[in-house]
Amino acid sequence: MDHPFRDNFSGTGEYIANQLDIIPTPHQSYSEEELIEWLAAQIHRLLNQNRDYFFGVCYRLDLDEQKLKSILSGKHLEDPGILLAKEIIHKVKQRNHWKAYYGNRG
């Protein structure tokens, strides 16, 4: 089954890098898995160096607070950076989907 936001991957990495104020930005030819790995490394760096800034970005991206707490609780087997990267990418793709949907209706 196709994911409803699959087609909205273009520009996702650049948008996320801008939101997180990360330089350099990810390479545009990154696959989604490569973007997840790149973003997870950036998330780990931010959590160690500027945790409050990272949480501010999560708030701006409207990430679910309960999901964020759950991921950071350490109860999951998967790396929290990977899980957070997946959540952020999903949220940005969702945003792109709705932006395109409502932008084409005007």
N, C-alpha and C positions, 0 to 999 in steps of 0.2 A: 504494500500500500504506500503510495507516495505521500510524503509529508506536505501539508498545505503551504508551508513557507519555503519549500525547497528552491523555487525559482527566484527567491529574493536574497540570494547569497551575494550577488554582485555588490561590491562596495562595503560589505559588512566589516571586513578587517580594517579598512581605512576609517570608517565611522567609529569603530570601537577604539582604535588608536587615538583618534581625536578626543573622544570622551574621556579616556584615561590619561590624556596628555603624554602619550608614549612616542618617543622618537628612538630609533627609526620605526616607521610604519611597516606592517607586514607586506611581503611581496604580493602583488596582485594575482599572481598565478598560483598562490597557495591553494591546495585542496582544503576542504573543510577540516579534515583530520590534522593537516599541517597548521591550520589556523588555530585549532584547539590547543595543540601542543605549544605554539608560540604564545598564545594568550595565557595559558596555564603558567608558563614561566614568568610572564609579566605580573600575573596575579600574585604569585608567590613573592616576587620582589616587592610589590606594593604592600602586601600583608606584613612583611617584615620591616619595611622602611617607612611606610606612611599609611597605616591601617585606617585612620580616620578619613583620609582622602578617598581611599578605596570604598569605604562605606557610603561616602557622599555620592560617589559615582553610581553605586548600586541603587541608591535612593532616586537619583535623577533618571536612571534607566527603568525605574519602577519594578525592580526585582521583588519578588514575594519575600517578605521579611521572615516568615516561618521557614520557607525553603532555605534561605540563606543561613538561618540559625541551625537548621538541621544539617546542612552540608558542613558547617564549621564545627559541629559538635563532636566530630570524629567517629560517629557511629557507622559511617559508610566504609566499605572496603576500598572503593575507588579514591584516588587522590583528590582532595578537596579543590585543588587548582583546576583539575580537569572538569570536575562537576560544575564549578563556578563558570568556567569558560563555556561549557555547553549551555548553561542557563543564560549567560549574557548573549551568546550568539543566537540562541532561540528567540530571546526578547527583541534583539535588533532585527532579525528576519521577520518577526511578527510585526514590528513597527513599520518596516519597509513594505510589507504586504498591505497593511491598512492605509499607509500613505499613498501607495500606488492606486489602491481601490478607490479611495475618496478623491484623490487628485484627478482621476479619469472621469469622475462623475460630474465635475463642475463645468 
